[in-house]
Amino acid sequence: MNAKQVHKFVLSYLEATQCQILEKSPNHVIVKLSPEADRHLTNRPYYWSFVDRTGAEPETMTFSWQFATAEGEEDSAQTAQPQMGGTSASAYGIVAGGAAQQPPPLFPQAGPRILREDVYFGSGRLAQIFDSVREGGRCITLFEEPPRGRLDPFSSNPYTAWLGVNFKVGYECDMKREELYGWGISLATGNIDERFFEKLRERRLTAKLPSNVHLLRNGLSLRKGMTQLEHALERRIKTADFGWAVEADERRMDEMKRIEAYYEPMISRAATDEQAEALRTRFRQREAEIDWQYRPRVTLSVMNCGIFHLPGID
């Protein structure tokens, strides 16, 4: 991501979380976080537990986030400050017109504390925002926007609810391989689409229910729909080639024989029972480590999911 993309993404996040943007330019933004964003980004669990217990009015933090600019380009958010001890006319309140300005107060009124940070791709703050978006977007509800100017304003179009789930399947041993599956199931008919998320890329989606639309009644509950998707994916996984698992188990057995040949003579030659027991303990620990490292296994996890209301009866 370049600086322009980072800037656009951060502003979208701030607007989505209803933060108060105090000032912005192509190179910076000064923002007072909303309670939702403050909880995710400021790492203040004790403060927010106090607010939740007492019901006190939360005081969120204010940041000035500077985005990377082109080389040699000055940040428009920064303003020139007079040098301390300078002897220019403006330092004494004398301006070109001859009128004198009041000198700045010795003790200016304290304002909100603004923390300045550089936000760029790879920065810790941007990684926090990514994590917040990932956590907040794990479950969503969206509607397809109907084509503009083609619908009868007095008609109502039926929409079917689809449960879309992004699964991650991991094939793990001493090596690891992952596969992603973006499947969807119609909650009206139970039809499963294995290319569901690929088709969603071609559609315009919105979080608001469009006008002249009615939602069809679901024939499946969310729990039953998820169960059917999991069973269908399990059947797909069982048809895969598991030659890698056989090879991994052979490597596991070879490693077990190797450490057994190493520890057994040492245990038999131990001078005392205590030394022999200590060696047996180390042997069992090493066996458990090798078993965990080499034993083949398949893991299934849900990355994110959503309810997508699409036109038609499918």
QUICORWO-V47841 format. One record per run of one state. SS is the DSSP state (H for helix, E for strand, L for the rest). FROM is the first residue (numbers start at 1). LEN is the number of residues. If there is no record, write none. Layout:
ss=[SS:SS]
from=[FROM:FROM]
len=[LEN:LEN]
This chain:
ss=[L:H:L:E:L:E:L:H:L:H:L:E:L:H:L:E:L:E:L:E:L:H:L:E:L:E:L:E:L:E:L:H:L:E:L:E:L:H:L:H:L:H:L:E:L]
from=[1:3:17:20:26:28:33:35:42:45:55:62:68:89:93:94:95:100:101:114:120:124:137:139:145:157:173:176:187:192:194:196:201:205:207:213:216:222:239:243:269:273:295:297:312]
len=[2:14:3:6:2:5:2:7:3:10:7:6:21:4:1:1:5:1:13:6:4:13:2:6:12:16:3:11:5:2:2:5:4:2:6:3:6:17:4:26:4:22:2:15:3]
